[in-house]
Amino acid sequence: MQHLIGVDIGGTNIKLALVDKKAHLTGRRTFSTTSFKGKHALIDGIVSQIDDLISGQGLKKKDIIGVGIGAPGIIDIRTGTVHSLTNIPDWREVPLGNILKKRLSISVFVDNDVNVMALGEVYFGAGHGAVNMLCITLGTGVGGGLILDGRLYRGSSYAAGEFGHVPINIDGPKCKCGSWACVEAYAGNSYIVKDVIRQIKAGQKTLITELVEGDLSKITPEVISEAERKGDKFAKKVWADVGNKIGVGLAGVVNLLNVEKIVIGGGVAEAGKSLFDSIKKTIHARAMKLPAKTVKVVKAKLGYDAGLIGAATLVLYELERENAPKK
């Protein structure tokens, strides 16, 4: 049996896994991103871990169809060049794909982490069968990946899908991208937590305070979600407000692209009913009637392994494109 290898590069950890063509994981490795000082050491670590993963499963390189890598940021997919990488010093314009291909003697494909998640969800997850789909992740940042006419849409400079940086107001909070009033500036983890702390300090009564035993520095989106599950009205309102902001941005996407599915993943997506109900309600209130009626908003299915499965799926997707009849 031939295998794929998925590599999920994150700011904290790098995860690797052997994956079969049905998205079953048959072996995995995890190591710290920040334990490597600079790009050369990190690349050495990735090569070593891939070699160990293959040999540890009793396989040889001829058994590997290809390596797929998902990394944060903008990627030039022609060369697998990662323009920058969070938390890795001196990482600028590194042709990671070409370097690994030469060192491993295996086909290597590199793309944005949310793009590969979108591929994973459309092949094996909540987006299965969708022809036009937006996949978004809600966490520290807000990312997006687009499937249009059955193909991953990357844009003219490979920067498409940045839903988190769609502005939803004329004025608003400053965003890390340098603009302001972006979706991420309202729905990123740090904004949500900061706003909750502000309201508690202003006198808002909530179960959240009890859950963190009065230490507001311990408030996280997970704590807010726990309070919501326990019936806290303020926590429900927090997620409803966040859902409204996200829904405004998504209403514009629905009108512009007429997608049939919106798949939502990431840590904040675990918030639950209040968030999703608000997103759906806002889309129906703000988008045009026909596209609003036909779009389905669903939770991502691949969960913790979405990055690994998506990265492995990138190999399948690119090889299918290479082998497709030329028009």
C-alpha positions, 0 to 999 in steps of 0.5 A: 500500500502506498502512503501520503505524508502530511506535515502541519507547521504551526507556531508552537508545534510541527505535526507529521503523519502517514496518511492513506488514501482514505484519510486514515492516519497510520503513524504520527510525530510531533515536535516543537517548532520553537526548539529550533534556532533558525530556518536551517535547523528547522528544515533539518528537523523536518527531514529527520522526522520524515525519515524516522516516520517512514523507517519507523513504519517499516516503509521505504521512500518508494512507498510514499506518494508524496509529502504535503505541507501546510504552513501559515502565511502566503505560499508561492505554490510553484516553488513551495516558497514560504514568504515568512513563518511565525516564530521562526527567526530569519525565515524569509522567502525560503523555497521549502518545497524545492529544498525538501524535494531535493533532500528527501527525493520525494515529491513535495507540495506546500500551501497555506494551512487553511487552503489545505484544510479546505481540501481536506474538508472537501475531500473527506470532511464536512464539505464533501461533494461541494463544488463552491465552498468557503472554509474558515478557521476561527482561533488566534487568527481568522483564516480562509480557504476557497474552493470554486468550481471544484478547484482550490482558488489561490488568486493571482498572487496566491493570497486569496481566501483571507476572510479574516482580513475582510473589513466589515466596518468603516471604522473599528479596531486596529488589525494585526495586518495593518488595516482596521475593522477586519473580521479578525479584529473582532473575532480573533481570540485576543480580541474576544478575551480582551473585550470580555475582560473589559466588560467584567471590569466595568461591572458585568456579572458572569459565571466566567469570573467564578470559573477563573476564580477571579483571575481574569488573566486565565480567561480563554475562549474555552472558559467562555464556552464552558460558561455558555454550556452552563447557561451563563447569559453573558457568555451566550451574548459574547458568542452571539455578538462574535457570530454577528460580526462573522456573519456580516463578513460571510454575508458579503462572501455569500453575495459575491461568490454564491458558495453552497457551503461554509465550513467553520473550524478552529478552536473558537468553532467549539463555542457551540450553538450561540455562535453558529445560530448567530452566524446563520441568522446574520447571513439570512438577514444580510445576504441576498435572499436566493444565495442566503437560502441555498448556502449551508453553514456547517462545522468542520469534521476533521477536528484535531487532525484537519491540518495533517489530513489536509496536507496529505490531501494536497498531494492527491489534489496536485497529482490529480491536476498534473495527471488531468487531460490538458484542455 
